[in-house]
């Protein structure tokens, strides 16, 4: 557990250095992965899922993906845009 | 003289199962209901009965969940095998 805390701290600090504003950090729990993932010369079966809510310029994305790729403790990395929640106007099938 | 008005006996617009529900790549349980338990393949619209928008959203969410390691690819998560049936498929 101190290792996960260290990983999170490292990533958040790297993000802040590059000029990202971290809004939220959610822990989606630790569970066994749906399939075995081999990364950094190891076959992983269990992992912790974390979701970081942040605001950043798009130029950060590629450098952060590099940074996270070099980190041994990070199994899979991804950046997604915020989903635009507009689902209240669904007017059904015509 | 007959008065012009729109049909008062019109049915309310037909809604699909997910009309109004926000589809997220994180809730694997909902997404697994549209996936085959044997092969893990995504069902088409003629089986799920969703409208075009929602079907597209579900497909994109499922593929995202596959890549990010939330949902298994080749089969359906056995935890969710006993969920209520949404698709009209006969095994």
N, CA and C atoms of all chains as a GROMACS GRO file, in nm:
protein
  555
    1UNK      N    1   0.079  -0.123   0.000
    1UNK     CA    2   0.000   0.000   0.000
    1UNK      C    3   0.083   0.129   0.000
    2UNK      N    4   0.194   0.136   0.073
    2UNK     CA    5   0.274   0.259   0.060
    2UNK      C    6   0.326   0.278  -0.082
    3UNK      N    7   0.339   0.164  -0.158
    3UNK     CA    8   0.390   0.179  -0.294
    3UNK      C    9   0.288   0.250  -0.382
    4UNK      N   10   0.159   0.210  -0.365
    4UNK     CA   11   0.055   0.276  -0.446
    4UNK      C   12   0.048   0.424  -0.412
    5UNK      N   13   0.062   0.456  -0.282
    5UNK     CA   14   0.059   0.597  -0.243
    5UNK      C   15   0.175   0.671  -0.309
    6UNK      N   16   0.293   0.605  -0.312
    6UNK     CA   17   0.411   0.670  -0.373
    6UNK      C   18   0.389   0.693  -0.522
    7UNK      N   19   0.330   0.591  -0.590
    7UNK     CA   20   0.305   0.604  -0.734
    7UNK      C   21   0.212   0.722  -0.762
    8UNK      N   22   0.101   0.727  -0.684
    8UNK     CA   23   0.004   0.835  -0.703
    8UNK      C   24   0.068   0.970  -0.681
    9UNK      N   25   0.149   0.976  -0.572
    9UNK     CA   26   0.213   1.104  -0.541
    9UNK      C   27   0.304   1.147  -0.656
   10UNK      N   28   0.380   1.050  -0.710
   10UNK     CA   29   0.471   1.082  -0.820
   10UNK      C   30   0.394   1.135  -0.940
   11UNK      N   31   0.284   1.064  -0.976
   11UNK     CA   32   0.211   1.105  -1.096
   11UNK      C   33   0.149   1.242  -1.076
   12UNK      N   34   0.087   1.264  -0.958
   12UNK     CA   35   0.021   1.392  -0.938
   12UNK      C   36   0.124   1.505  -0.940
   13UNK      N   37   0.240   1.479  -0.882
   13UNK     CA   38   0.344   1.584  -0.882
   13UNK      C   39   0.391   1.612  -1.024
   14UNK      N   40   0.410   1.506  -1.103
   14UNK     CA   41   0.452   1.526  -1.241
   14UNK      C   42   0.348   1.607  -1.317
   15UNK      N   43   0.219   1.576  -1.292
   15UNK     CA   44   0.113   1.648  -1.360
   15UNK      C   45   0.115   1.796  -1.322
   16UNK      N   46   0.131   1.823  -1.191
   16UNK     CA   47   0.128   1.962  -1.146
   16UNK      C   48   0.247   2.039  -1.202
   17UNK      N   49   0.362   1.968  -1.215
   17UNK     CA   50   0.481   2.034  -1.271
   17UNK      C   51   0.455   2.079  -1.413
   18UNK      N   52   0.383   1.995  -1.489
   18UNK     CA   53   0.361   2.030  -1.629
   18UNK      C   54   0.248   2.129  -1.643
   19UNK      N   55   0.185   2.165  -1.530
   19UNK     CA   56   0.084   2.270  -1.537
   19UNK      C   57  -0.056   2.218  -1.551
   20UNK      N   58  -0.089   2.106  -1.488
   20UNK     CA   59  -0.226   2.056  -1.489
   20UNK      C   60  -0.290   2.084  -1.355
   21UNK      N   61  -0.420   2.110  -1.357
   21UNK     CA   62  -0.490   2.136  -1.230
   21UNK      C   63  -0.567   2.011  -1.195
   22UNK      N   64  -0.528   1.946  -1.085
   22UNK     CA   65  -0.593   1.822  -1.045
   22UNK      C   66  -0.717   1.855  -0.964
   23UNK      N   67  -0.834   1.805  -1.013
   23UNK     CA   68  -0.957   1.837  -0.941
   23UNK      C   69  -0.996   1.727  -0.844
   24UNK      N   70  -0.984   1.602  -0.888
   24UNK     CA   71  -1.027   1.492  -0.801
   24UNK      C   72  -0.939   1.372  -0.827
   25UNK      N   73  -0.928   1.288  -0.724
   25UNK     CA   74  -0.854   1.163  -0.742
   25UNK      C   75  -0.940   1.055  -0.682
   26UNK      N   76  -0.997   0.969  -0.766
   26UNK     CA   77  -1.087   0.865  -0.716
   26UNK      C   78  -1.018   0.730  -0.721
   27UNK      N   79  -1.048   0.650  -0.618
   27UNK     CA   80  -0.996   0.513  -0.616
   27UNK      C   81  -1.111   0.422  -0.656
   28UNK      N   82  -1.098   0.354  -0.768
   28UNK     CA   83  -1.205   0.266  -0.814
   28UNK      C   84  -1.188   0.126  -0.759
   29UNK      N   85  -1.101   0.109  -0.660
   29UNK     CA   86  -1.087  -0.020  -0.595
   29UNK      C   87  -0.973  -0.102  -0.653
   30UNK      N   88  -0.935  -0.206  -0.578
   30UNK     CA   89  -0.834  -0.298  -0.628
   30UNK      C   90  -0.903  -0.430  -0.658
   31UNK      N   91  -0.889  -0.477  -0.780
   31UNK     CA   92  -0.953  -0.605  -0.813
   31UNK      C   93  -0.862  -0.683  -0.906
   32UNK      N   94  -0.900  -0.807  -0.931
   32UNK     CA   95  -0.820  -0.886  -1.025
   32UNK      C   96  -0.856  -0.839  -1.165
   33UNK      N   97  -0.753  -0.825  -1.248
   33UNK     CA   98  -0.773  -0.774  -1.383
   33UNK      C   99  -0.857  -0.872  -1.465
   34UNK      N  100  -0.931  -0.823  -1.566
   34UNK     CA  101  -1.014  -0.914  -1.645
   34UNK      C  102  -0.930  -1.010  -1.729
   35UNK      N  103  -0.806  -0.972  -1.760
   35UNK     CA  104  -0.716  -1.062  -1.834
   35UNK      C  105  -0.575  -1.031  -1.788
   36UNK      N  106  -0.486  -1.128  -1.802
   36UNK     CA  107  -0.350  -1.108  -1.752
   36UNK      C  108  -0.279  -1.010  -1.845
   37UNK      N  109  -0.218  -0.909  -1.787
   37UNK     CA  110  -0.149  -0.806  -1.866
   37UNK      C  111  -0.001  -0.820  -1.841
   38UNK      N  112   0.077  -0.827  -1.947
   38UNK     CA  113   0.222  -0.835  -1.931
   38UNK      C  114   0.280  -0.698  -1.959
   39UNK      N  115   0.349  -0.645  -1.861
   39UNK     CA  116   0.405  -0.511  -1.875
   39UNK      C  117   0.533  -0.507  -1.796
   40UNK      N  118   0.637  -0.447  -1.855
   40UNK     CA  119   0.765  -0.435  -1.783
   40UNK      C  120   0.815  -0.571  -1.736
   41UNK      N  121   0.810  -0.667  -1.825
   41UNK     CA  122   0.864  -0.802  -1.800
   41UNK      C  123   0.796  -0.875  -1.685
   42UNK      N  124   0.667  -0.846  -1.663
   42UNK     CA  125   0.594  -0.917  -1.556
   42UNK      C  126   0.452  -0.940  -1.600
   43UNK      N  127   0.395  -1.055  -1.558
   43UNK     CA  128   0.257  -1.085  -1.592
   43UNK      C  129   0.172  -1.042  -1.473
   44UNK      N  130   0.086  -0.941  -1.490
   44UNK     CA  131   0.010  -0.892  -1.376
   44UNK      C  132  -0.130  -0.952  -1.374
   45UNK      N  133  -0.177  -0.985  -1.249
   45UNK     CA  134  -0.311  -1.042  -1.236
   45UNK      C  135  -0.403  -0.952  -1.156
   46UNK      N  136  -0.348  -0.877  -1.062
   46UNK     CA  137  -0.430  -0.788  -0.980
   46UNK      C  138  -0.382  -0.646  -1.000
   47UNK      N  139  -0.475  -0.552  -0.988
   47UNK     CA  140  -0.435  -0.414  -1.003
   47UNK      C  141  -0.528  -0.320  -0.931
   48UNK      N  142  -0.477  -0.200  -0.903
   48UNK     CA  143  -0.560  -0.096  -0.844
   48UNK      C  144  -0.600   0.002  -0.952
   49UNK      N  145  -0.728   0.045  -0.952
   49UNK     CA  146  -0.777   0.137  -1.054
   49UNK      C  147  -0.793   0.274  -0.993
   50UNK      N  148  -0.736   0.377  -1.058
   50UNK     CA  149  -0.747   0.514  -1.008
   50UNK      C  150  -0.791   0.605  -1.120
   51UNK      N  151  -0.875   0.702  -1.086
   51UNK     CA  152  -0.925   0.796  -1.185
   51UNK      C  153  -0.889   0.937  -1.140
   52UNK      N  154  -0.811   1.009  -1.221
   52UNK     CA  155  -0.770   1.144  -1.185
   52UNK      C  156  -0.846   1.243  -1.272
   53UNK      N  157  -0.921   1.333  -1.206
   53UNK     CA  158  -0.996   1.437  -1.275
   53UNK      C  159  -0.905   1.557  -1.291
   54UNK      N  160  -0.873   1.596  -1.413
   54UNK     CA  161  -0.782   1.710  -1.422
   54UNK      C  162  -0.813   1.800  -1.540
   55UNK      N  163  -0.761   1.920  -1.531
   55UNK     CA  164  -0.775   2.019  -1.638
   55UNK      C  165  -0.635   2.052  -1.685
   56UNK      N  166  -0.611   2.036  -1.813
   56UNK     CA  167  -0.475   2.057  -1.861
   56UNK      C  168  -0.477   2.093  -2.008
   57UNK      N  169  -0.375   2.161  -2.055
   57UNK     CA  170  -0.364   2.185  -2.199
   57UNK      C  171  -0.330   2.055  -2.271
   58UNK      N  172  -0.375   2.038  -2.395
   58UNK     CA  173  -0.355   1.910  -2.463
   58UNK      C  174  -0.210   1.876  -2.495
   59UNK      N  175  -0.119   1.973  -2.484
   59UNK     CA  176   0.022   1.942  -2.513
   59UNK      C  177   0.084   1.851  -2.408
   60UNK      N  178   0.017   1.843  -2.290
   60UNK     CA  179   0.072   1.762  -2.181
   60UNK      C  180   0.058   1.613  -2.210
   61UNK      N  181  -0.046   1.579  -2.289
   61UNK     CA  182  -0.085   1.438  -2.302
   61UNK      C  183   0.031   1.349  -2.344
   62UNK      N  184   0.100   1.386  -2.452
   62UNK     CA  185   0.205   1.297  -2.503
   62UNK      C  186   0.319   1.283  -2.404
   63UNK      N  187   0.357   1.395  -2.340
   63UNK     CA  188   0.469   1.385  -2.245
   63UNK      C  189   0.430   1.304  -2.122
   64UNK      N  190   0.302   1.315  -2.081
   64UNK     CA  191   0.259   1.236  -1.965
   64UNK      C  192   0.251   1.088  -1.998
   65UNK      N  193   0.207   1.056  -2.122
   65UNK     CA  194   0.201   0.915  -2.160
   65UNK      C  195   0.342   0.856  -2.159
   66UNK      N  196   0.442   0.934  -2.204
   66UNK     CA  197   0.582   0.890  -2.198
   66UNK      C  198   0.623   0.863  -2.054
   67UNK      N  199   0.592   0.963  -1.970
   67UNK     CA  200   0.632   0.955  -1.830
   67UNK      C  201   0.571   0.833  -1.762
   68UNK      N  202   0.442   0.812  -1.787
   68UNK     CA  203   0.376   0.697  -1.724
   68UNK      C  204   0.424   0.566  -1.784
   69UNK      N  205   0.466   0.569  -1.910
   69UNK     CA  206   0.515   0.447  -1.969
   69UNK      C  207   0.646   0.402  -1.909
   70UNK      N  208   0.724   0.499  -1.861
   70UNK     CA  209   0.853   0.462  -1.802
   70UNK      C  210   0.838   0.416  -1.658
   71UNK      N  211   0.723   0.447  -1.596
   71UNK     CA  212   0.702   0.408  -1.457
   71UNK      C  213   0.670   0.260  -1.449
   72UNK      N  214   0.747   0.183  -1.366
   72UNK     CA  215   0.727   0.038  -1.364
   72UNK      C  216   0.596   0.000  -1.300
   73UNK      N  217   0.549   0.083  -1.205
   73UNK     CA  218   0.432   0.041  -1.130
   73UNK      C  219   0.301   0.069  -1.202
   74UNK      N  220   0.309   0.141  -1.314
   74UNK     CA  221   0.186   0.171  -1.388
   74UNK      C  222   0.169   0.066  -1.496
   75UNK      N  223   0.055  -0.005  -1.490
   75UNK     CA  224   0.034  -0.114  -1.585
   75UNK      C  225  -0.025  -0.060  -1.715
   76UNK      N  226  -0.133   0.019  -1.703
   76UNK     CA  227  -0.195   0.071  -1.824
   76UNK      C  228  -0.233   0.216  -1.802
   77UNK      N  229  -0.211   0.298  -1.902
   77UNK     CA  230  -0.235   0.442  -1.885
   77UNK      C  231  -0.326   0.489  -1.997
   78UNK      N  232  -0.406   0.592  -1.966
   78UNK     CA  233  -0.495   0.646  -2.068
   78UNK      C  234  -0.541   0.785  -2.029
   79UNK      N  235  -0.570   0.867  -2.130
   79UNK     CA  236  -0.628   0.999  -2.108
   79UNK      C  237  -0.757   1.005  -2.185
   80UNK      N  238  -0.865   1.051  -2.116
   80UNK     CA  239  -0.992   1.063  -2.188
   80UNK      C  240  -1.045   1.202  -2.165
   81UNK      N  241  -1.126   1.249  -2.262
   81UNK     CA  242  -1.191   1.379  -2.242
   81UNK      C  243  -1.310   1.359  -2.148
   82UNK      N  244  -1.353   1.466  -2.086
   82UNK     CA  245  -1.472   1.459  -2.001
   82UNK      C  246  -1.594   1.431  -2.085
   83UNK      N  247  -1.674   1.328  -2.049
   83UNK     CA  248  -1.795   1.303  -2.128
   83UNK      C  249  -1.895   1.416  -2.107
   84UNK      N  250  -1.947   1.470  -2.217
   84UNK     CA  251  -2.042   1.581  -2.208
   84UNK      C  252  -2.178   1.522  -2.173
   85UNK      N  253  -2.223   1.542  -2.049
   85UNK     CA  254  -2.348   1.479  -2.004
   85UNK      C  255  -2.467   1.561  -2.055
   86UNK      N  256  -2.530   1.507  -2.161
   86UNK     CA  257  -2.644   1.580  -2.216
   86UNK      C  258  -2.758   1.483  -2.241
   87UNK      N  259  -2.767   1.378  -2.158
   87UNK     CA  260  -2.856   1.267  -2.192
   87UNK      C  261  -3.000   1.292  -2.154
   88UNK      N  262  -3.034   1.414  -2.106
   88UNK     CA  263  -3.173   1.434  -2.064
   88UNK      C  264  -3.265   1.466  -2.179
   89UNK      N  265  -3.210   1.489  -2.301
   89UNK     CA  266  -3.299   1.527  -2.411
   89UNK      C  267  -3.324   1.412  -2.505
   90UNK      N  268  -3.307   1.287  -2.458
   90UNK     CA  269  -3.326   1.174  -2.547
   90UNK      C  270  -3.472   1.160  -2.580
   91UNK      N  271  -3.509   1.178  -2.706
   91UNK     CA  272  -3.650   1.183  -2.739
   91UNK      C  273  -3.702   1.052  -2.794
   92UNK      N  274  -3.632   0.941  -2.774
   92UNK     CA  275  -3.687   0.813  -2.816
   92UNK      C  276  -3.673   0.790  -2.966
   93UNK      N  277  -3.710   0.669  -3.008
   93UNK     CA  278  -3.699   0.631  -3.148
   93UNK      C  279  -3.812   0.701  -3.226
   94UNK      N  280  -3.780   0.752  -3.341
   94UNK     CA  281  -3.880   0.830  -3.415
   94UNK      C  282  -3.983   0.738  -3.478
   95UNK      N  283  -6.768   2.342  -3.915
   95UNK     CA  284  -6.641   2.323  -3.983
   95UNK      C  285  -6.548   2.245  -3.892
   96UNK      N  286  -6.481   2.137  -3.940
   96UNK     CA  287  -6.390   2.059  -3.851
   96UNK      C  288  -6.268   2.143  -3.816
   97UNK      N  289  -6.225   2.134  -3.689
   97UNK     CA  290  -6.112   2.213  -3.641
   97UNK      C  291  -5.984   2.135  -3.664
   98UNK      N  292  -5.879   2.202  -3.711
   98UNK     CA  293  -5.751   2.133  -3.733
   98UNK      C  294  -5.677   2.122  -3.602
   99UNK      N  295  -5.643   1.997  -3.561
   99UNK     CA  296  -5.559   1.981  -3.442
   99UNK      C  297  -5.473   1.857  -3.463
  100UNK      N  298  -5.367   1.844  -3.390
  100UNK     CA  299  -5.281   1.726  -3.407
  100UNK      C  300  -5.346   1.607  -3.338
  101UNK      N  301  -5.313   1.490  -3.385
  101UNK     CA  302  -5.377   1.364  -3.343
  101UNK      C  303  -5.374   1.350  -3.190
  102UNK      N  304  -5.490   1.356  -3.121
  102UNK     CA  305  -5.488   1.344  -2.974
  102UNK      C  306  -5.465   1.202  -2.926
  103UNK      N  307  -5.478   1.104  -3.016
  103UNK     CA  308  -5.461   0.964  -2.976
  103UNK      C  309  -5.322   0.912  -3.009
  104UNK      N  310  -5.229   1.001  -3.028
  104UNK     CA  311  -5.094   0.958  -3.066
  104UNK      C  312  -5.028   0.886  -2.949
  105UNK      N  313  -4.950   0.780  -2.980
  105UNK     CA  314  -4.874   0.712  -2.874
  105UNK      C  315  -4.755   0.798  -2.834
  106UNK      N  316  -4.712   0.785  -2.708
  106UNK     CA  317  -4.587   0.853  -2.670
  106UNK      C  318  -4.471   0.793  -2.750
  107UNK      N  319  -4.365   0.871  -2.777
  107UNK     CA  320  -4.257   0.820  -2.862
  107UNK      C  321  -4.194   0.695  -2.801
  108UNK      N  322  -4.163   0.597  -2.888
  108UNK     CA  323  -4.107   0.470  -2.838
  108UNK      C  324  -3.966   0.496  -2.787
  109UNK      N  325  -3.938   0.449  -2.666
  109UNK     CA  326  -3.806   0.468  -2.609
  109UNK      C  327  -3.733   0.334  -2.601
  110UNK      N  328  -3.602   0.338  -2.621
  110UNK     CA  329  -3.527   0.214  -2.606
  110UNK      C  330  -3.492   0.196  -2.458
  111UNK      N  331  -3.427   0.087  -2.428
  111UNK     CA  332  -3.402   0.052  -2.287
  111UNK      C  333  -3.313   0.155  -2.219
  112UNK      N  334  -3.218   0.212  -2.294
  112UNK     CA  335  -3.122   0.302  -2.231
  112UNK      C  336  -3.156   0.448  -2.251
  113UNK      N  337  -3.278   0.479  -2.296
  113UNK     CA  338  -3.314   0.619  -2.323
  113UNK      C  339  -3.312   0.699  -2.195
  114UNK      N  340  -3.217   0.792  -2.181
  114UNK     CA  341  -3.213   0.872  -2.060
  114UNK      C  342  -3.111   0.822  -1.959
  115UNK      N  343  -3.051   0.707  -1.985
  115UNK     CA  344  -2.950   0.655  -1.892
  115UNK      C  345  -2.812   0.689  -1.948
  116UNK      N  346  -2.727   0.741  -1.862
  116UNK     CA  347  -2.593   0.779  -1.904
  116UNK      C  348  -2.505   0.656  -1.912
  117UNK      N  349  -2.450   0.629  -2.031
  117UNK     CA  350  -2.367   0.510  -2.050
  117UNK      C  351  -2.221   0.546  -2.023
  118UNK      N  352  -2.157   0.470  -1.934
  118UNK     CA  353  -2.021   0.500  -1.893
  118UNK      C  354  -1.935   0.376  -1.914
  119UNK      N  355  -1.805   0.396  -1.947
  119UNK     CA  356  -1.721   0.278  -1.966
  119UNK      C  357  -1.689   0.212  -1.833
  120UNK      N  358  -1.723   0.280  -1.722
  120UNK     CA  359  -1.687   0.225  -1.591
  120UNK      C  360  -1.789   0.126  -1.538
  121UNK      N  361  -1.920   0.138  -1.572
  121UNK     CA  362  -2.011   0.040  -1.514
  121UNK      C  363  -2.020  -0.081  -1.604
  122UNK      N  364  -1.932  -0.175  -1.567
  122UNK     CA  365  -1.912  -0.294  -1.649
  122UNK      C  366  -2.036  -0.381  -1.648
  123UNK      N  367  -2.114  -0.376  -1.540
  123UNK     CA  368  -2.232  -0.461  -1.530
  123UNK      C  369  -2.332  -0.427  -1.640
  124UNK      N  370  -2.356  -0.296  -1.658
  124UNK     CA  371  -2.450  -0.256  -1.762
  124UNK      C  372  -2.399  -0.295  -1.900
  125UNK      N  373  -2.270  -0.273  -1.923
  125UNK     CA  374  -2.216  -0.302  -2.054
  125UNK      C  375  -2.216  -0.451  -2.083
  126UNK      N  376  -2.196  -0.534  -1.976
  126UNK     CA  377  -2.190  -0.677  -1.998
  126UNK      C  378  -2.324  -0.735  -2.038
  127UNK      N  379  -2.433  -0.661  -2.018
  127UNK     CA  380  -2.564  -0.712  -2.056
  127UNK      C  381  -2.581  -0.715  -2.208
  128UNK      N  382  -2.494  -0.641  -2.281
  128UNK     CA  383  -2.506  -0.638  -2.426
  128UNK      C  384  -2.396  -0.717  -2.494
  129UNK      N  385  -2.338  -0.811  -2.418
  129UNK     CA  386  -2.224  -0.887  -2.469
  129UNK      C  387  -2.258  -1.036  -2.458
  130UNK      N  388  -2.212  -1.115  -2.553
  130UNK     CA  389  -2.242  -1.258  -2.548
  130UNK      C  390  -2.164  -1.324  -2.435
  131UNK      N  391  -2.230  -1.412  -2.358
  131UNK     CA  392  -2.158  -1.478  -2.248
  131UNK      C  393  -2.058  -1.582  -2.295
  132UNK      N  394  -2.075  -1.631  -2.420
  132UNK     CA  395  -1.987  -1.738  -2.468
  132UNK      C  396  -1.865  -1.683  -2.539
  133UNK      N  397  -1.883  -1.584  -2.626
  133UNK     CA  398  -1.769  -1.534  -2.702
  133UNK      C  399  -1.726  -1.395  -2.659
  134UNK      N  400  -1.811  -1.323  -2.587
  134UNK     CA  401  -1.775  -1.187  -2.550
  134UNK      C  402  -1.794  -1.088  -2.663
  135UNK      N  403  -1.863  -1.126  -2.770
  135UNK     CA  404  -1.883  -1.033  -2.881
  135UNK      C  405  -2.004  -0.944  -2.852
  136UNK      N  406  -1.999  -0.822  -2.907
  136UNK     CA  407  -2.106  -0.725  -2.882
  136UNK      C  408  -2.224  -0.756  -2.973
  137UNK      N  409  -2.346  -0.752  -2.919
  137UNK     CA  410  -2.464  -0.782  -2.998
  137UNK      C  411  -2.499  -0.665  -3.089
  138UNK      N  412  -2.557  -0.697  -3.203
  138UNK     CA  413  -2.596  -0.593  -3.298
  138UNK      C  414  -2.727  -0.528  -3.256
  139UNK      N  415  -2.766  -0.423  -3.333
  139UNK     CA  416  -2.886  -0.349  -3.293
  139UNK      C  417  -3.013  -0.430  -3.310
  140UNK      N  418  -3.013  -0.527  -3.403
  140UNK     CA  419  -3.134  -0.606  -3.421
  140UNK      C  420  -3.156  -0.702  -3.303
  141UNK      N  421  -3.054  -0.720  -3.220
  141UNK     CA  422  -3.069  -0.806  -3.102
  141UNK      C  423  -3.092  -0.722  -2.977
  142UNK      N  424  -3.017  -0.612  -2.963
  142UNK     CA  425  -3.031  -0.534  -2.840
  142UNK      C  426  -3.155  -0.448  -2.841
  143UNK      N  427  -3.197  -0.402  -2.959
  143UNK     CA  428  -3.315  -0.317  -2.966
  143UNK      C  429  -3.291  -0.176  -2.917
  144UNK      N  430  -3.168  -0.124  -2.932
  144UNK     CA  431  -3.139   0.012  -2.888
  144UNK      C  432  -3.150   0.107  -3.005
  145UNK      N  433  -3.166   0.237  -2.976
  145UNK     CA  434  -3.165   0.333  -3.085
  145UNK      C  435  -3.020   0.358  -3.127
  146UNK      N  436  -3.006   0.420  -3.246
  146UNK     CA  437  -2.873   0.430  -3.309
  146UNK      C  438  -2.771   0.498  -3.218
  147UNK      N  439  -2.817   0.608  -3.152
  147UNK     CA  440  -2.725   0.684  -3.066
  147UNK      C  441  -2.673   0.600  -2.952
  148UNK      N  442  -2.766   0.531  -2.883
  148UNK     CA  443  -2.728   0.456  -2.765
  148UNK      C  444  -2.643   0.335  -2.802
  149UNK      N  445  -2.676   0.273  -2.916
  149UNK     CA  446  -2.597   0.156  -2.958
  149UNK      C  447  -2.452   0.197  -2.982
  150UNK      N  448  -2.436   0.314  -3.048
  150UNK     CA  449  -2.301   0.363  -3.074
  150UNK      C  450  -2.228   0.392  -2.944
  151UNK      N  451  -2.301   0.456  -2.850
  151UNK     CA  452  -2.237   0.488  -2.721
  151UNK      C  453  -2.195   0.361  -2.650
  152UNK      N  454  -2.283   0.261  -2.651
  152UNK     CA  455  -2.252   0.136  -2.581
  152UNK      C  456  -2.132   0.067  -2.644
  153UNK      N  457  -2.128   0.067  -2.779
  153UNK     CA  458  -2.016   0.002  -2.846
  153UNK      C  459  -1.885   0.070  -2.809
  154UNK      N  460  -1.886   0.204  -2.816
  154UNK     CA  461  -1.762   0.276  -2.784
  154UNK      C  462  -1.720   0.252  -2.640
  155UNK      N  463  -1.820   0.248  -2.548
  155UNK     CA  464  -1.788   0.228  -2.406
  155UNK      C  465  -1.730   0.089  -2.383
  156UNK      N  466  -1.787  -0.011  -2.454
  156UNK     CA  467  -1.739  -0.149  -2.436
  156UNK      C  468  -1.596  -0.160  -2.488
  157UNK      N  469  -1.569  -0.098  -2.604
  157UNK     CA  470  -1.433  -0.110  -2.657
  157UNK      C  471  -1.334  -0.036  -2.567
  158UNK      N  472  -1.380   0.076  -2.508
  158UNK     CA  473  -1.293   0.147  -2.414
  158UNK      C  474  -1.265   0.060  -2.292
  159UNK      N  475  -1.371  -0.002  -2.240
  159UNK     CA  476  -1.356  -0.086  -2.120
  159UNK      C  477  -1.261  -0.202  -2.149
  160UNK      N  478  -1.263  -0.255  -2.272
  160UNK     CA  479  -1.171  -0.363  -2.308
  160UNK      C  480  -1.028  -0.314  -2.298
  161UNK      N  481  -1.002  -0.197  -2.358
  161UNK     CA  482  -0.865  -0.148  -2.365
  161UNK      C  483  -0.812  -0.109  -2.227
  162UNK      N  484  -0.897  -0.046  -2.148
  162UNK     CA  485  -0.850   0.003  -2.018
  162UNK      C  486  -0.842  -0.107  -1.913
  163UNK      N  487  -0.887  -0.228  -1.945
  163UNK     CA  488  -0.877  -0.335  -1.847
  163UNK      C  489  -0.988  -0.332  -1.745
  164UNK      N  490  -1.111  -0.299  -1.789
  164UNK     CA  491  -1.225  -0.306  -1.697
  164UNK      C  492  -1.310  -0.427  -1.726
  165UNK      N  493  -1.314  -0.467  -1.853
  165UNK     CA  494  -1.406  -0.573  -1.894
  165UNK      C  495  -1.328  -0.679  -1.973
  166UNK      N  496  -1.358  -0.806  -1.949
  166UNK     CA  497  -1.289  -0.910  -2.028
  166UNK      C  498  -1.336  -0.908  -2.173
  167UNK      N  499  -1.247  -0.954  -2.261
  167UNK     CA  500  -1.271  -0.941  -2.404
  167UNK      C  501  -1.334  -1.067  -2.464
  168UNK      N  502  -1.281  -1.184  -2.423
  168UNK     CA  503  -1.322  -1.306  -2.493
  168UNK      C  504  -1.442  -1.373  -2.430
  169UNK      N  505  -1.492  -1.322  -2.318
  169UNK     CA  506  -1.605  -1.386  -2.252
  169UNK      C  507  -1.673  -1.279  -2.166
  170UNK      N  508  -1.784  -1.321  -2.102
  170UNK     CA  509  -1.854  -1.226  -2.016
  170UNK      C  510  -1.814  -1.257  -1.873
  171UNK      N  511  -1.796  -1.152  -1.794
  171UNK     CA  512  -1.758  -1.169  -1.654
  171UNK      C  513  -1.858  -1.260  -1.581
  172UNK      N  514  -1.813  -1.374  -1.525
  172UNK     CA  515  -1.906  -1.471  -1.466
  172UNK      C  516  -1.988  -1.415  -1.352
  173UNK      N  517  -1.939  -1.305  -1.292
  173UNK     CA  518  -2.017  -1.239  -1.187
  173UNK      C  519  -2.150  -1.190  -1.240
  174UNK      N  520  -2.153  -1.149  -1.369
  174UNK     CA  521  -2.272  -1.085  -1.425
  174UNK      C  522  -2.352  -1.179  -1.513
  175UNK      N  523  -2.331  -1.310  -1.497
  175UNK     CA  524  -2.400  -1.403  -1.584
  175UNK      C  525  -2.549  -1.413  -1.553
  176UNK      N  526  -2.586  -1.384  -1.427
  176UNK     CA  527  -2.726  -1.403  -1.388
  176UNK      C  528  -2.802  -1.272  -1.392
  177UNK      N  529  -2.753  -1.174  -1.470
  177UNK     CA  530  -2.823  -1.046  -1.478
  177UNK      C  531  -2.950  -1.059  -1.561
  178UNK      N  532  -3.049  -0.970  -1.543
  178UNK     CA  533  -3.171  -0.979  -1.623
  178UNK      C  534  -3.141  -0.961  -1.772
  179UNK      N  535  -3.220  -1.031  -1.855
  179UNK     CA  536  -3.192  -1.034  -1.999
  179UNK      C  537  -3.252  -0.911  -2.065
  180UNK      N  538  -3.167  -0.833  -2.137
  180UNK     CA  539  -3.216  -0.714  -2.207
  180UNK      C  540  -3.229  -0.741  -2.356
  181UNK      N  541  -3.147  -0.830  -2.410
  181UNK     CA  542  -3.145  -0.854  -2.554
  181UNK      C  543  -3.234  -0.973  -2.586
  182UNK      N  544  -3.299  -0.969  -2.703
  182UNK     CA  545  -3.386  -1.082  -2.737
  182UNK      C  546  -3.306  -1.184  -2.818
  183UNK      N  547  -3.229  -1.263  -2.744
  183UNK     CA  548  -3.148  -1.365  -2.811
  183UNK      C  549  -3.184  -1.499  -2.753
  184UNK      N  550  -3.188  -1.599  -2.840
  184UNK     CA  551  -3.220  -1.734  -2.796
  184UNK      C  552  -3.093  -1.816  -2.803
  185UNK      N  553  -3.054  -1.875  -2.691
  185UNK     CA  554  -2.932  -1.955  -2.693
  185UNK      C  555  -2.963  -2.097  -2.735
   0.00000   0.00000   0.00000
